[in-house]
Amino acid sequence: MGALLGVALLACATARTVRTPVYDHDGVRVFLREDRAGGQPVPRDFSHPAVIAPIRIARILASLDVRERDGDKRERRAAIETELVHPIGDGVAEALERATPDQEVVVMAISRKRRLHLFTAEYLTSMVVWVQGDELWIHLGALDTQVSSDPTDKPREPRPDQVTRKFSVLPGNGVRVAAGQTVAASWRDEVFSRSGPIRTRPGGRVLRRTILMDSEVEAAPEPDKPETEEDTDTR
């Protein structure tokens, strides 16, 4: 038993996380992430590659509400800020088309805002996305969380096994809650096939209007093989 435990610990200590950049525009960075052991990808068996229209992914993101915890207060608000849902949707759609069954999609979106009308601060919204069958799974990490001004203190990447008690995701049309911060959306559901302006009420609640149908998804040309980044994961 002790020998088996030693082997398991050694395998964990030498595991590598490989990241493949896919999308980097206007503060929204999307990349593919996989864990490798012994030079081989750790099997995940996701339904990748997957083709989902960017507007459909944006609609799913815009439909997500969370309940934040602040002491005894429980406030409901939109999970993703309106100005982020479309660029994140574009990046996730592109990443899912390139992903292998062993790669998950990671989103790190930085927005800049003025605080107290005096100085600008950066805020992080992050998530992990993957497809399993007919469901788009989304694990929310940071939600509009202020980033440290220390350049050596890099924002933490989200992991599906990492949770916080600061908020929980709420169910909705076509969306079920798998865990406190993870939802599974039936991405083929008709409710996500409608497009149009995404607007918000005071307080951040998303208003949804039905105007146009999704445009047809065309086959994209074969992308050049992107560079990869590796690091040693001692989790």
C-alpha positions as CSV (number, residue, x, y, z in Angstrom):
1,M,0.0,0.0,0.0
2,G,2.8,2.4,0.9
3,A,4.6,1.7,-2.4
4,L,1.4,2.4,-4.4
5,L,1.0,5.7,-2.5
6,G,4.6,6.6,-3.3
7,V,4.1,6.0,-7.0
8,A,0.9,8.0,-7.0
9,L,2.6,11.0,-5.3
10,L,5.5,10.8,-7.7
11,A,3.2,10.8,-10.7
12,C,1.3,13.8,-9.3
13,A,4.5,15.7,-8.6
14,T,5.8,15.1,-12.2
15,A,2.5,15.8,-14.0
16,R,2.7,18.6,-16.6
17,T,0.0,21.1,-17.5
18,V,0.1,22.1,-21.2
19,R,-1.5,25.3,-22.4
20,T,-2.3,26.1,-26.1
21,P,-3.2,29.7,-26.7
22,V,-6.2,30.2,-29.0
23,Y,-7.7,33.7,-28.6
24,D,-6.3,37.0,-27.2
25,H,-8.3,40.2,-27.9
26,D,-9.3,43.2,-25.8
27,G,-8.3,41.7,-22.5
28,V,-10.0,38.3,-23.2
29,R,-7.6,35.4,-23.3
30,V,-8.7,31.9,-24.1
31,F,-6.5,28.8,-24.2
32,L,-6.8,25.0,-24.2
33,R,-5.4,23.2,-21.1
34,E,-4.5,19.5,-20.7
35,D,-2.7,17.5,-18.1
36,R,0.0,15.1,-19.2
37,A,1.6,12.2,-17.3
38,G,4.4,10.2,-18.7
39,G,4.3,12.3,-21.8
40,Q,0.7,11.3,-22.6
41,P,-2.5,13.4,-22.1
42,V,-4.6,12.4,-19.1
43,P,-7.9,11.0,-20.6
44,R,-10.9,13.3,-20.1
45,D,-13.3,11.9,-22.8
46,F,-14.9,15.3,-23.6
47,S,-17.1,15.6,-26.7
48,H,-14.4,17.6,-28.5
49,P,-13.9,19.1,-31.0
50,A,-17.4,20.7,-30.9
51,V,-18.9,23.3,-33.2
52,I,-21.2,25.8,-31.4
53,A,-22.1,29.2,-32.8
54,P,-20.4,32.1,-30.9
55,I,-23.8,33.9,-30.5
56,R,-25.3,30.7,-28.9
57,I,-22.5,30.6,-26.4
58,A,-22.9,34.3,-25.7
59,R,-26.6,33.7,-25.1
60,I,-25.8,31.0,-22.6
61,L,-23.4,33.2,-20.8
62,A,-25.8,36.1,-20.7
63,S,-28.5,33.8,-19.2
64,L,-26.4,32.9,-16.1
65,D,-27.3,34.4,-12.8
66,V,-25.5,34.0,-9.5
67,R,-26.4,34.6,-5.9
68,E,-23.5,36.4,-4.1
69,R,-22.9,36.0,-0.4
70,D,-21.8,39.1,1.6
71,G,-22.2,38.4,5.2
72,D,-25.9,37.9,5.8
73,K,-26.8,39.4,2.4
74,R,-27.7,37.3,-0.6
75,E,-27.8,39.3,-3.8
76,R,-28.8,38.0,-7.2
77,R,-27.0,39.4,-10.3
78,A,-25.9,38.5,-13.8
79,A,-22.8,36.3,-13.6
80,I,-21.0,37.7,-16.7
81,E,-20.9,41.4,-17.5
82,T,-22.7,42.3,-20.7
83,E,-19.7,43.7,-22.5
84,L,-17.8,40.4,-22.0
85,V,-20.3,37.8,-23.2
86,H,-19.7,38.3,-26.9
87,P,-15.8,38.3,-26.9
88,I,-15.8,35.3,-24.5
89,G,-18.4,33.6,-26.8
90,D,-16.1,34.2,-29.8
91,G,-13.0,32.8,-28.0
92,V,-14.8,29.8,-26.5
93,A,-16.3,28.8,-29.9
94,E,-12.9,29.0,-31.6
95,A,-11.3,26.9,-28.8
96,L,-14.0,24.2,-28.8
97,E,-13.5,23.7,-32.5
98,R,-9.7,23.1,-31.9
99,A,-10.0,21.1,-28.7
100,T,-9.2,17.4,-28.4
101,P,-11.2,15.1,-26.1
102,D,-8.6,15.6,-23.4
103,Q,-8.5,19.4,-23.4
104,E,-10.6,21.9,-21.5
105,V,-11.2,25.5,-22.4
106,V,-10.0,28.2,-20.0
107,V,-11.1,31.8,-20.1
108,M,-9.2,34.7,-18.4
109,A,-10.9,38.0,-19.1
110,I,-9.5,41.3,-17.7
111,S,-11.5,44.5,-17.7
112,R,-10.3,47.9,-16.5
113,K,-12.5,50.2,-14.5
114,R,-12.1,53.4,-12.5
115,R,-12.4,53.2,-8.8
116,L,-13.5,56.2,-6.8
117,H,-13.1,58.2,-10.0
118,L,-9.4,58.5,-9.2
119,F,-7.5,55.5,-10.5
120,T,-8.0,52.5,-12.8
121,A,-8.0,48.9,-11.5
122,E,-8.2,45.6,-13.3
123,Y,-10.9,43.0,-12.7
124,L,-10.8,39.3,-13.6
125,T,-13.6,37.1,-14.9
126,S,-12.5,33.5,-15.4
127,M,-14.1,30.1,-16.2
128,V,-13.5,26.6,-17.5
129,V,-15.7,25.3,-20.3
130,W,-16.1,21.9,-21.9
131,V,-18.7,19.9,-23.8
132,Q,-20.1,16.6,-22.7
133,G,-22.7,15.1,-25.0
134,D,-25.3,17.8,-25.7
135,E,-24.4,19.9,-22.7
136,L,-22.0,22.8,-22.5
137,W,-20.5,22.7,-19.0
138,I,-19.3,26.0,-17.4
139,H,-17.4,26.2,-14.2
140,L,-17.2,29.8,-13.0
141,G,-14.0,31.0,-11.3
142,A,-13.5,34.6,-10.5
143,L,-16.4,37.0,-11.3
144,D,-15.4,40.6,-11.7
145,T,-12.7,40.2,-9.0
146,Q,-10.1,42.9,-8.5
147,V,-6.7,41.9,-9.6
148,S,-3.6,42.7,-7.5
149,S,-1.5,45.6,-8.7
150,D,1.6,43.6,-8.0
151,P,2.9,42.4,-11.4
152,T,4.5,39.3,-9.7
153,D,1.1,38.3,-8.3
154,K,-0.5,36.6,-11.3
155,P,-4.2,35.9,-11.4
156,R,-5.0,32.3,-10.5
157,E,-6.3,30.0,-13.2
158,P,-9.7,28.5,-12.5
159,R,-10.0,24.7,-11.9
160,P,-13.2,22.7,-11.8
161,D,-12.2,21.2,-8.5
162,Q,-11.7,24.6,-6.9
163,V,-14.7,26.3,-5.4
164,T,-15.5,29.4,-3.4
165,R,-18.3,30.2,-1.0
166,K,-18.7,33.7,-2.3
167,F,-21.4,32.8,-4.8
168,S,-23.5,30.0,-6.3
169,V,-24.9,29.7,-9.8
170,L,-28.7,29.6,-10.2
171,P,-30.7,27.4,-12.6
172,G,-32.5,28.8,-15.6
173,N,-34.2,27.9,-18.8
174,G,-32.0,25.2,-20.5
175,V,-29.4,25.4,-17.6
176,R,-29.1,23.0,-14.7
177,V,-26.8,23.4,-11.7
178,A,-24.3,20.6,-11.4
179,A,-22.5,22.1,-8.4
180,G,-22.4,25.5,-6.6
181,Q,-20.2,27.0,-9.3
182,T,-20.7,24.7,-12.2
183,V,-23.7,24.5,-14.6
184,A,-24.6,22.4,-17.6
185,A,-26.4,24.1,-20.4
186,S,-28.4,22.2,-23.1
187,W,-26.8,24.2,-25.8
188,R,-29.1,22.9,-28.5
189,D,-32.1,24.2,-26.7
190,E,-34.3,26.6,-28.7
191,V,-34.0,29.2,-26.0
192,F,-30.4,29.8,-27.0
193,S,-31.0,29.9,-30.7
194,R,-32.4,33.5,-30.6
195,S,-30.2,36.5,-31.0
196,G,-30.5,40.2,-30.7
197,P,-29.4,43.0,-28.3
198,I,-28.4,41.9,-24.8
199,R,-29.4,44.5,-22.3
200,T,-29.4,44.8,-18.5
201,R,-31.7,46.3,-15.9
202,P,-30.4,48.3,-13.0
203,G,-28.7,45.8,-10.7
204,G,-27.2,43.8,-13.6
205,R,-30.2,41.5,-14.5
206,V,-30.0,40.6,-18.1
207,L,-33.0,41.4,-20.4
208,R,-33.3,39.1,-23.4
209,R,-35.0,40.0,-26.6
210,T,-35.8,37.8,-29.6
211,I,-35.1,39.4,-33.0
212,L,-32.8,37.3,-35.2
213,M,-32.0,33.6,-35.6
214,D,-28.5,32.3,-35.5
215,S,-26.4,32.6,-38.6
216,E,-25.3,29.4,-40.2
217,V,-21.9,28.2,-39.0
218,E,-19.5,27.8,-41.9
219,A,-16.5,25.4,-41.8
220,A,-13.4,27.3,-40.8
221,P,-10.1,26.7,-42.6
222,E,-7.6,24.4,-40.9
223,P,-5.7,26.7,-38.4
224,D,-2.0,26.7,-38.1
225,K,-0.7,24.6,-35.2
226,P,-0.3,27.0,-32.3
227,E,2.6,27.1,-29.9
228,T,2.2,25.4,-26.6
229,E,3.4,26.2,-23.1
230,E,4.3,23.7,-20.4
231,D,4.9,24.0,-16.7
232,T,5.3,21.5,-13.9
233,D,2.2,21.0,-11.9
234,T,2.9,19.9,-8.3
235,R,-0.8,19.7,-7.3
